[in-house]
Amino acid sequence: MNKIKKILIFGASSKIAQETAKNFNQEGTQLYLAGSNLQKLEIVRDDLKVRSPKATFYLEQINALEFDKHNQLIENAKTKMDGLDCVLIAHGTLPENDEIRKDHIKTLHHFNINCTSVISLSTIAATNFEKQGYGTLAVISSVAGERGRQSNYIYGSAKGGVSLFLQGLRNRLINSNVNILTIKPGPTDTPMTTNMKKGLLFAKADAVGKSIHSAILNGKDVLYTPWFWRYIMAIIKAVPESIFKKMSM
Ligand SMILES: NC(=O)c1ccc[n+]([C@@H]2O[C@H](COP(=O)([O-])OP(=O)(O)OC[C@H]3O[C@@H](n4cnc5c(N)ncnc54)[C@H](OP(=O)(O)O)[C@@H]3O)[C@@H](O)[C@H]2O)c1
């Protein structure tokens, strides 16, 4: 089991990230919470403090699109915590596909948040871990990245890019002591999905957070959460394109 005590969470105000962070509550845990809104980070920190009085917290305000600050963020986290065991990347946006699909600027904006910025942060984190000889990079992708669908292909293609990038990174780092975890949640009840109708397949964020925490400790490669999404996606991916393209999904 991986020993994880010094954790940087990017997008720490995300509901899934918060629910994951609640599980890192052993004595000596240090959490470096990064995100675009300082007030939200302070609220998250105050809540986590109540649950994990023995943990130490650091905050840093940074927008995912500030690419020139990514390197410094990792350096700051390493310096403040005197090391880094794990980076969890959790930020994201779920745009209304129909509203932005004809607007290339908005499309690229969301693609950059959901994919390019994640690739940038992942590259820096993985390079650091490779150099120090250990570490875990955990990134929240999505089951939406497994097949392009008319209702969410802008978000889905960004997540698909992230998943494929991480697969290659994992393959490259096979002989290092660095673990790359790709997290693929199904629909989960969080602020991101406020406007969506909640069906039977909707997961609770606390359960998703628990499964992410356990996958990080156990050095997993890919986590479908809840687990049954692995099988649902296997079926969806098996549908021939000639049929799939006619389906309204
Ligand atoms: N909920 C689901 O159904 C679901 C399913 C599969 C995957 N996911 C993925 O899970 C992750 C967490 O999402 P969530 O469901 O927990 O949603 P959430 O609570 O709405 O969190 C989204 C987070 O992304 C941050 N963010 C957005 N744009 C940013 C930017 N430019 N720079 C920095 N941070 C930014 C937000 O911070 P601010 O509020 O400060 O902007 C917020 O903390 C995301 O990657 C999402 O794509 C979610």
The ligand as a Tripos MOL2 file, in Angstrom:
@<TRIPOS>MOLECULE
LIG
   48    52     1     0     0
SMALL
NO_CHARGES

@<TRIPOS>ATOM
      1 N1        -19.8040   15.1650  -11.5610 N.am      1 LIG1
      2 C1        -19.7410   14.2520  -12.5160 C.2       1 LIG1
      3 O1        -20.7610   13.6720  -12.9460 O.2       1 LIG1
      4 C2        -18.4070   13.8810  -13.1080 C.ar      1 LIG1
      5 C3        -18.3460   12.6970  -13.8820 C.ar      1 LIG1
      6 C4        -17.1260   12.3520  -14.4310 C.ar      1 LIG1
      7 C5        -16.0110   13.1370  -14.2150 C.ar      1 LIG1
      8 N2        -16.1300   14.2880  -13.4710 N.ar      1 LIG1
      9 C6        -14.9240   15.0860  -13.3010 C.3       1 LIG1
     10 O2        -14.6420   15.1720  -11.9200 O.3       1 LIG1
     11 C7        -13.8720   16.3450  -11.6580 C.3       1 LIG1
     12 C8        -14.4760   17.0700  -10.4680 C.3       1 LIG1
     13 O3        -15.7550   17.5580  -10.8350 O.3       1 LIG1
     14 P1        -16.9660   17.7190   -9.8020 P.3       1 LIG1
     15 O4        -18.0430   16.8350  -10.2870 O.co2     1 LIG1
     16 O5        -16.4460   17.5840   -8.4240 O.co2     1 LIG1
     17 O6        -17.4530   19.1800  -10.1180 O.3       1 LIG1
     18 P2        -17.4020   20.5740   -9.3410 P.3       1 LIG1
     19 O7        -17.7070   20.3890   -7.9080 O.co2     1 LIG1
     20 O8        -18.2560   21.4820  -10.1520 O.co2     1 LIG1
     21 O9        -15.8750   21.0010   -9.4680 O.3       1 LIG1
     22 C9        -15.3090   21.5430  -10.6020 C.3       1 LIG1
     23 C10       -14.0500   22.2250  -10.1520 C.3       1 LIG1
     24 O10       -13.2810   22.6760  -11.2670 O.3       1 LIG1
     25 C11       -12.7480   23.9320  -10.9270 C.3       1 LIG1
     26 N3        -12.4130   24.7100  -12.1210 N.ar      1 LIG1
     27 C12       -13.1850   24.9610  -13.1950 C.ar      1 LIG1
     28 N4        -12.5300   25.7340  -14.0730 N.ar      1 LIG1
     29 C13       -11.3010   25.9610  -13.5380 C.ar      1 LIG1
     30 C14       -10.1640   26.6730  -13.9560 C.ar      1 LIG1
     31 N5        -10.1330   27.3310  -15.1290 N.pl3     1 LIG1
     32 N6         -9.0760   26.7030  -13.1510 N.ar      1 LIG1
     33 C15        -9.0810   26.0490  -11.9590 C.ar      1 LIG1
     34 N7        -10.1380   25.3520  -11.5120 N.ar      1 LIG1
     35 C16       -11.2400   25.3080  -12.2810 C.ar      1 LIG1
     36 C17       -13.8320   24.5960  -10.1110 C.3       1 LIG1
     37 O11       -13.2730   25.6200   -9.3190 O.3       1 LIG1
     38 P3        -13.9950   27.0590   -9.1850 P.3       1 LIG1
     39 O12       -15.3650   26.7990   -8.6910 O.co2     1 LIG1
     40 O13       -13.1100   27.7700   -8.2610 O.co2     1 LIG1
     41 O14       -13.9580   27.6040  -10.5930 O.co2     1 LIG1
     42 C18       -14.3050   23.4400   -9.2650 C.3       1 LIG1
     43 O15       -13.4970   23.3130   -8.1120 O.3       1 LIG1
     44 C19       -13.8700   17.1500  -12.9540 C.3       1 LIG1
     45 O16       -12.6750   16.8830  -13.6550 O.3       1 LIG1
     46 C20       -15.0330   16.5360  -13.7270 C.3       1 LIG1
     47 O17       -14.8880   16.7060  -15.1110 O.3       1 LIG1
     48 C21       -17.2870   14.6620  -12.8950 C.ar      1 LIG1
@<TRIPOS>BOND
     1     1     2 1
     2     2     3 2
     3     2     4 1
     4     4     5 ar
     5     4    48 ar
     6     5     6 ar
     7     6     7 ar
     8     7     8 ar
     9     8     9 1
    10     8    48 ar
    11     9    10 1
    12     9    46 1
    13    10    11 1
    14    11    12 1
    15    11    44 1
    16    12    13 1
    17    13    14 1
    18    14    15 2
    19    14    16 1
    20    14    17 1
    21    17    18 1
    22    18    19 2
    23    18    20 1
    24    18    21 1
    25    21    22 1
    26    22    23 1
    27    23    24 1
    28    23    42 1
    29    24    25 1
    30    25    26 1
    31    25    36 1
    32    26    27 ar
    33    26    35 ar
    34    27    28 ar
    35    28    29 ar
    36    29    30 ar
    37    29    35 ar
    38    30    31 1
    39    30    32 ar
    40    32    33 ar
    41    33    34 ar
    42    34    35 ar
    43    36    37 1
    44    36    42 1
    45    37    38 1
    46    38    39 2
    47    38    40 1
    48    38    41 1
    49    42    43 1
    50    44    45 1
    51    44    46 1
    52    46    47 1
@<TRIPOS>SUBSTRUCTURE
     1 LIG1         1 GROUP 0 **** ****
